[in-house]
Amino acid sequence: MNMNILIINGSPKGNKSNTYILTKNFVDGLKNASQNASVEELTLSELESVAAAAKPTQLPDALNEEP
């Protein structure tokens, strides 16, 4: 049986948080127990810095008009 697991770390400490350490140990144990585990990790604190550096998206004029 294939397992797809998404781990979302919302701690502002990112990879230095206790939550990260706990989930990393969980994932390592899961990978050792099952070769069919696919794990994706998402760290929100890293996404915020990427989003802050990104340029704002320009909406088409039709979307900016009031009804």
C-alpha positions in Angstrom: 0.0 0.0 0.0 1.4 3.4 -1.0 1.3 6.2 1.6 1.4 9.9 0.6 2.1 12.1 3.6 2.2 15.9 3.7 3.9 17.5 6.8 3.2 21.2 7.3 5.4 22.9 9.8 3.8 26.1 10.9 6.4 27.0 13.5 8.1 30.4 13.0 11.3 28.7 14.2 11.3 26.5 11.1 13.8 23.7 11.2 14.9 24.7 14.7 11.5 24.0 16.3 10.7 21.1 18.6 7.8 20.3 16.2 10.3 19.9 13.3 12.5 17.6 15.4 9.5 15.5 16.5 8.1 15.1 12.9 11.5 14.4 11.4 12.0 11.5 13.8 8.5 10.3 13.0 9.2 10.5 9.2 12.6 8.7 9.6 10.9 5.9 11.5 8.1 5.7 8.9 10.6 5.5 6.0 12.5 2.8 7.8 9.4 0.7 8.4 7.8 1.2 4.9 9.5 1.6 1.5 6.1 2.8 0.1 5.9 6.1 2.0 6.2 9.3 0.0 6.7 12.3 2.3 6.5 16.0 1.3 7.5 18.6 3.9 6.3 22.2 3.8 7.8 24.8 6.1 5.6 27.9 6.2 8.3 30.2 7.6 10.3 29.5 4.4 7.3 30.2 2.2 6.7 33.6 3.8 10.2 34.8 3.0 9.8 33.6 -0.6 6.4 35.3 -0.8 7.8 38.5 0.6 10.5 38.6 -2.1 8.1 37.9 -4.9 6.8 40.7 -7.0 3.0 41.4 -6.7 0.9 39.9 -9.4 -0.9 42.3 -11.7 -4.5 41.5 -12.1 -6.1 42.1 -15.5 -8.2 45.3 -15.6 -11.4 43.4 -15.9 -10.8 41.8 -12.5 -10.0 45.2 -10.9 -13.3 46.8 -12.0 -16.2 47.1 -9.5 -19.5 45.5 -10.5 
